[in-house]
Amino acid sequence: MKRISRFGLSVFLFSALILVIAFAHESVTSTKDVVATQGTPAIDGIIETEGWGEPASVALPLLIDGEGGPEKAEIRAAYDDEYVYLSVTWDDPTATESVRKNMWTYDAATGSWARSGDEDRVYVLWNINAPDFGQGCRVYCHEDLPAWDGLETKMGTNNPGDQVDVWHWKAARTNPVGFADDKHWVDPTNAEDSETRLSDAGSGSYSTNKSDDLPEFMSSNDPGARELFLFAGSLVDFDAQAAWNDGDTIPGYILKQPAGSRGDVEAASRYDNGIWVVEFRRKLDTGSPDDAVFEAGNDYPFSLGISDNAGHEKSGALLLTLHLE
């Protein structure tokens, strides 16, 4: 993959509609139009010109829980009569495709299995009804507030009833089935089981592959235990008595297609030569109260966070604005 050094604004012209991204509430003039004859972008994780314009460079100066993400990213965007499209490209800080979250590994010396590892992630936050969203995503990280000490996370909204829409792409748990996890954040008074990061209605794309201190399943296609991903359609019971070799691995999650509103956000990615490209597609209006609604002629503030082989640790952008013109 060729590294991108030319930064600009992504503008996509389709059915006489123009999409513009403005950063920090400042207008940016387009330098290139993409004509409607090229059609809508392909969601395939490949950097290409069809349907996408020049990328916009975005700084990621906000460090959450220490260092854990890149310093900048590039964003493209587009929309048509039915969908909004977003593309995020960045240099992976560790030049590693991190897709081994909670991978089981066999230790021949002790005859035991242990889980370790994490994954690369992208978070895209859209406002639903939170009046303080204009201050950027930093207001939703509550690391130093005692009122949040008893909660499962420090991320959430500040006022009763406030919600933000979150597209959470996970390299190990959602990407292999072609989706991001569609979630929403709420305030502590609306938390469920001390969790303010809630899943949209429906079922997700992953479940844990664990039974007590061992894997519960392994792949019927891979008795030698070298698969990176474990899919629901190819499971057999884990055989603890098999002739396992030191370093054999079994994925930590069982993957399947999400259902309901939790599967509203399609995603595809490509990792090549230290560069991640992640592309999203979602309906302008899903009909779910937990999703932001997009309409032509409006501005949509959003925020971006990227984690490098981590969960809580991430680097984030200042407030960005998507303008549908």
C-alpha angles and dihedrals in degrees: 000000000000115000115241117235101159114087126193142127123299111232123174121190114201130154089350091304122126125199120204130182117210123188128217087358091296120129116238121202117232117241097188137030125208109216123232092242090075092065129214121325120275110241097223107115092250122128105234140146100236108105095352129088130204115314124253117226115231125191117221103203099150111097115199117197091350128301117340112132146043125290095235144007138195122236132199125180142182142164141195135182093296112020144041116216129203131182126192123191127181144157108252106237093220095036088233130127096226108201103134103096111167091348114178114236126189120228109202093193093062099023089232141122124227133184123227143144137070138219144242114259144186126205122195115186123199126183121245104171109329110130093202096054089103089072090067133243093302090083089063096059109085102182096142101038115104091206088070097049094098095050128096092239140019092222120095146095125291109226132055110269097014116135137182126194115234129196104198114189114193120191095212104029109035109014098069090062095044104255146096120227108260107217141153133214124224138181124270094262089061096041119129114222089344091307121124095178101080131185119236117248116290132041130309132234098251145044129183119270097216138118112179105306098340140066113271097209142017131194120277086210094054117043088160091065102235101123118119093203134038117209126202093236095059106048132137127173115274113258109214091183096057119117095266120186126218110274096020111150138206123190117258096223140048111227131209141150112288119236136210123006091334087071097051096109117072116199140179130182145187127201115197134155093349095311126115121204115187121180127192134197126186136162114263089236118018094179091237120125088218093063132076115244121226124207132173115260096032136105120233119196113209141167134218133210130180127193124199109213090324145098113212095017113086145136118237142196129241114248113307129192129216111203119196107198 
